[in-house]
Amino acid sequence: MPHLSPVLVLLGLALALSGVLVLRYTWGRKGVRSRMEVSAGWGLIAVSFVPWIMASTGDWGAALALAAFMTIGVGFITYAALRQPAGRKARAPREARTSTPEKSPINWKAGGRRVFTFLLAGPLAGVAALTLSLWLYGAMAHSEPTLRLFAILFAFPLIWAVLSIFATYDMPVIKRGGIVVLSGVLGALGTQFLV
């Protein structure tokens, strides 16, 4: 295990914690979320990897940064779970509820939008993340093979997560789809030139 610089490790932890706190604050608010605040949270998390890598080697530092980030996330989830009130309100007796709820007409437009959002955040964002990761792999052609492999194994889920957030964001469907599809097209074009 390489020697770690305590100052850089603390800086990485502080940046990661700040990013998680910004995201927690933004997602916990009611109403419209600020795109700037969400971008700032993810930006702080991304920047938090730099001190970890500087504190150690590239692969070891990034692995420790991921472990620290996940530990911070689990800590916040545990804290939120412990603060949840025990149990739910009692349901009304069966007799008080209507026996046959009225059938509402099927809203095809809303259903289609949900299916499109699912496809956009899932497989389409995944394919776009894969093409961007392969572009990164090609751009690192002069690096060591293990470092290139580590970089795409790290970049792929991170890019997919970011694109999935944009795919489910509160903006017009065309704009969300454009961001994901354009990212995939850019990744595919970049891969053609580099790989």
Steps between C-alpha positions, in 0.01 A plus 500: 500500500654834393561776752211749518532874559265584794440858380393388151285220644319748727454738207351220289266400782392862553424548130305173477302580816425851371375358170273250673367771733420729205317217320315402819390859556389541138313170477338551841339829403144515376428660166734556208859388544777735395712362216792705624481342847479146359794572266698650790438190714614259231789732413626495860478120503693476171769744623533303826672221304795728413646530854460125553690424179766758590527349849583158358520323165232544235331163541537472879396859569192479277397170661529655846304806383218275376497312830491827696222641282289184540559500876380862522191408297421200719543719808243750371256222407537342845444837667186562292369151579550548874312831489195345327194482725411146607201357317241661278165649573225244538294449188131565501277197555414300189135604519591867496694462179316489170442146387548565130724790406405685186698407194697789360571515128848394391731794443708374209707818477612485865563125475707544186702773669572269795611216272721739302655636822570143617668411169691827500632466856568126466623342178549815289701678771696176549592479131598869498715446811665200332591695185641789710699252710642337186595846377687554827668161454618601154617842620723328759679292235846591631419409862553165670235237412398452865451875546290517181284210616458651845406837348215360291379273781482811718365736231223277362272483809572864586407627151194274496386641835545861382314435172221322690458807720467721192258246347264527799547871563211746498545633147326440165521144367667614178778677690561201729508262206729734309757507781516121524494431125752775420734363769480155341559638150801704617640194674454285189662766275789542741549125516521480121785751495696370801455123536 
